[in-house]
Amino acid sequence: MAADIRTTDLNLLKTLDALLDERSVTRAAERLRLTQPAVSGMLTRLRETFGDPLFVRSQRGIVPTLRALELAGPVKQLLQDAETLLRPSAFVPADARMTLTIASTDYAMQAVLVPFLAALRRQASGIRVAVLPVDDARLPVQMERGEIDLSLIAPDDTPDALHSRRLFDERYVCVMREDHPAASEPLTLDRFCALDHALVSYTGGAFRGVTDDALAAMGRERRVTLSVKSFLLLPEILRHSDLIAVVPSRLARQAKGLHVVAPPVEVPGFTKILGWHERTHYNPGHRWLRDLMVETCGEPPVD
């Protein structure tokens, strides 16, 4: 009678392996930490499964049949493969070969990914990184499908289905070129409102942001004369004009040739969140990558 994998108790194979090694029901029971009657019962089931006596009695214990000897190698290999399958996979950064896909705004590219990628290249140069723009509407589906592994987003934009971890709280500062006429004196609220401003509009074309909301609460307003869609272009514009801008402090730290001061109005900051899906939550490689991102980018904002 042919054995059927659907009805075969694979735990019996451990007993068969022990019996083949020990050639004794007593010693096999001790090895498996079972009683001798329990092992004898398993041997009966093994004989039924394979349609063969498998072992015959001898003066020194039991002797395997030809069928049992045929099974010895495949059974041991199967058990070794099962142990490998069940053993947690070890992650060695230097040996890793994988692709990590990150959804990020251009702000997060500079504030988070620049230091993260530098550390990643030093420790795991075999990991490739693809950076895609954040699409809030599609993000949950993209992460569920595995199209995106990590997302750099704000708390309000974090889907409920995702795991998340706070990276840092960000604050705003005012920047201008180093030799700007306003750089040599304290920046008063009147002077701030009188100067020409640039701002970043993620949606494109907007001339109002959180700074304008803060000013409106004080009954004031500023003059925004330039709206750009990306932070990447803004430092170069400021270095070659009399425009000023209110930007996240981490961008100001990285920009060269700019004068940084506190704005004369309290502008609410924001929190940057790292998000990931349940499908990668327990993966040791992805866990290491998340920890590395927190380690390189998760410090509190500068004073």
C-alpha positions in Angstrom: 0.0 0.0 0.0 1.5 3.3 -1.1 1.9 6.0 1.6 -0.1 9.2 1.2 1.6 12.4 2.3 -1.9 13.8 3.2 -2.4 11.2 5.9 1.2 10.6 7.0 2.3 11.9 10.3 5.7 13.4 9.5 6.7 13.3 13.2 7.0 9.6 12.7 10.1 10.2 10.5 12.0 11.4 13.6 11.3 8.1 15.2 12.4 6.2 12.0 15.6 8.2 11.9 16.4 7.5 15.6 15.7 3.8 15.1 18.0 3.7 12.1 20.8 5.4 14.0 20.4 3.5 17.3 19.3 0.0 16.1 17.5 -0.2 19.4 13.9 0.7 20.5 15.2 1.4 24.0 18.0 3.7 22.9 15.8 5.4 20.3 13.2 6.1 23.1 15.9 7.6 25.3 17.1 9.8 22.5 13.6 11.0 21.7 12.8 11.4 25.4 9.8 9.1 25.0 8.7 5.8 26.6 9.7 2.5 25.0 5.9 1.6 24.5 5.4 4.9 22.7 8.3 4.2 20.3 7.0 0.7 19.7 3.6 2.1 18.9 5.2 4.6 16.4 7.1 1.7 14.8 3.9 -0.1 14.3 2.4 3.0 12.5 5.6 3.3 10.4 5.3 -0.3 9.3 1.7 0.4 8.2 2.7 3.5 6.4 5.5 2.0 4.4 4.0 -1.5 4.0 7.2 -3.1 5.3 8.5 -4.5 8.6 11.4 -1.9 8.5 13.2 -3.6 11.4 13.5 -7.3 12.5 14.7 -8.5 15.8 18.2 -9.7 16.4 20.4 -10.7 19.4 21.8 -7.2 19.6 18.7 -5.2 19.0 16.9 -4.6 15.7 18.2 -4.9 12.1 16.8 -2.6 9.3 15.3 -4.2 6.3 16.4 -3.2 2.8 13.4 -0.8 2.6 14.5 0.9 5.8 18.0 1.3 4.5 16.6 2.8 1.3 14.7 5.4 3.5 17.6 6.3 5.7 19.3 8.9 3.5 16.1 10.7 2.3 14.6 10.7 5.8 17.7 12.3 7.4 17.9 14.9 4.6 14.2 15.7 5.0 14.6 16.2 8.7 17.6 18.4 8.2 15.7 20.5 5.6 12.8 20.9 8.0 15.1 22.1 10.8 16.6 24.6 8.4 13.2 25.8 7.4 12.1 26.3 11.0 15.3 27.9 12.1 15.2 31.7 12.1 17.2 33.0 9.2 20.3 34.9 10.1 20.9 38.3 8.5 24.5 39.3 7.8 24.5 42.9 6.4 27.8 42.6 4.6 26.5 39.5 2.7 23.0 40.7 2.0 21.7 40.9 -1.6 18.3 42.5 -1.8 16.4 45.5 -3.1 14.7 47.9 -0.7 12.0 50.2 -2.0 11.2 53.4 -0.1 8.4 55.9 -0.6 9.7 59.4 0.3 9.1 63.1 -0.2 12.0 65.1 -1.4 12.3 66.6 2.1 12.7 63.1 3.6 15.2 62.2 0.8 17.6 64.8 2.2 16.8 64.7 5.9 16.5 60.9 6.2 17.8 59.0 3.2 21.1 60.9 2.7 22.5 59.8 6.1 20.8 56.4 5.9 22.2 55.6 2.5 25.7 56.6 3.6 25.6 54.2 6.5 24.0 51.5 4.4 26.8 51.7 1.8 29.4 51.2 4.6 27.7 48.3 6.2 25.6 46.5 3.5 26.8 47.6 0.0 25.0 44.7 -1.6 21.6 46.2 -0.8 20.1 48.2 -3.6 17.6 51.0 -2.9 14.8 52.3 -5.0 13.2 55.6 -4.0 9.7 56.4 -5.2 7.4 59.4 -4.6 4.8 59.1 -1.9 1.3 58.5 -3.2 -1.0 58.8 -0.2 -4.0 57.3 -2.0 -2.1 54.2 -3.3 0.3 53.7 -0.4 -1.6 51.0 1.5 -2.1 48.9 -1.6 1.5 49.4 -2.7 2.8 48.2 0.6 0.5 45.3 0.8 1.6 44.1 -2.7 5.2 44.5 -1.8 5.8 47.4 -4.3 7.0 49.5 -1.4 8.9 48.3 1.7 9.2 51.5 3.8 7.4 54.8 3.7 8.6 58.1 5.2 5.4 59.9 6.0 3.6 62.1 8.6 1.4 60.7 11.4 -1.8 61.9 9.8 -0.8 60.2 6.5 0.0 56.8 8.1 -2.6 54.2 7.2 -4.0 52.2 10.1 -2.9 48.9 8.6 0.8 49.8 8.8 3.3 49.5 11.6 5.0 52.8 12.3 7.8 54.3 14.3 8.6 57.9 15.1 11.9 59.0 13.6 12.0 62.6 14.9 10.1 65.8 15.5 11.1 68.6 13.1 11.0 72.4 13.6 11.1 75.3 11.1 13.8 77.9 10.7 14.2 80.9 8.5 17.0 80.9 5.9 18.5 83.4 3.5 21.8 83.9 1.7 24.8 84.6 4.0 25.2 88.2 2.6 21.5 89.0 2.6 20.8 92.5 3.7 18.6 91.1 6.5 21.3 88.7 7.7 23.3 91.4 9.6 20.5 92.4 12.0 17.9 90.8 14.2 14.9 89.6 12.1 11.9 91.4 13.5 8.3 90.4 12.6 7.9 93.6 10.6 11.1 93.0 8.6 10.1 89.3 8.1 6.7 90.3 6.7 8.2 93.0 4.4 10.7 90.7 2.7 9.9 88.5 -0.4 9.4 84.9 0.5 9.7 81.5 -1.3 7.9 78.4 -0.2 7.5 74.8 -1.2 4.1 73.6 -2.3 3.9 69.8 -2.6 0.8 70.1 -4.7 2.3 72.8 -6.9 1.4 76.4 -7.3 0.2 77.2 -3.8 1.4 80.5 -2.2 0.3 79.7 1.3 1.6 77.3 4.0 1.8 76.7 7.7 3.8 80.0 8.2 1.0 82.0 6.7 -1.5 80.3 9.0 0.6 81.2 12.0 0.9 84.8 10.8 -2.9 85.0 10.1 -3.5 84.0 13.8 -1.5 87.1 14.7 -3.3 89.3 12.2 -0.3 89.5 10.0 0.7 88.3 6.5 3.9 88.0 4.4 4.6 88.4 0.7 5.2 85.1 -1.0 6.5 85.7 -4.5 7.8 82.2 -5.4 6.3 78.8 -5.1 8.3 75.7 -6.0 7.3 72.0 -5.8 10.6 70.7 -4.4 13.0 71.5 -1.6 15.9 70.4 -3.8 15.9 73.6 -5.9 15.2 76.0 -3.0 18.7 76.4 -1.5 20.2 77.4 -4.9 17.4 79.9 -5.5 18.0 81.5 -2.1 21.8 81.7 -2.6 21.3 83.8 -5.7 18.4 86.1 -4.7 17.1 88.3 -1.9 14.3 85.8 -1.2 14.0 84.2 2.3 12.2 81.0 3.2 10.9 79.1 6.2 12.2 75.5 5.9 12.6 72.4 8.1 15.8 72.7 10.2 17.3 69.5 8.9 17.4 71.0 5.4 19.0 74.1 6.7 21.7 72.1 8.3 22.7 70.5 5.0 22.5 73.6 2.9 25.7 75.6 2.4 26.1 79.3 2.0 22.8 80.1 3.9 22.2 82.2 7.0 19.9 80.5 9.5 17.8 82.3 12.1 14.7 81.6 14.1 11.5 83.0 12.5 9.9 85.8 14.4 6.6 83.8 14.5 6.0 80.4 16.1 5.5 78.0 13.2 4.2 74.5 14.2 6.7 71.7 13.4 5.9 68.2 12.3 6.8 64.6 13.0 8.4 62.2 10.5 7.2 58.6 10.7 8.7 55.4 9.4 6.0 53.0 8.2 6.0 49.4 7.1 3.6 46.5 6.4 3.0 43.4 8.5 4.5 41.2 5.7 8.0 42.5 6.5 7.5 43.1 10.3 9.3 40.0 11.4 11.9 39.7 8.7 15.4 40.0 10.2 16.8 41.9 7.2 14.0 44.5 7.2 14.2 44.8 11.0 17.9 45.6 10.7 17.2 48.2 8.0 14.6 49.9 10.1 16.9 50.0 13.1 19.7 51.5 10.9 17.3 54.2 9.7 16.4 55.1 13.3 20.0 55.0 14.3 21.2 57.4 11.6 18.2 59.7 11.5 16.2 59.4 14.7 18.0 62.0 16.8 16.1 64.9 18.3 16.0 68.2 16.4 18.9 70.7 16.8 18.4 73.6 19.2 
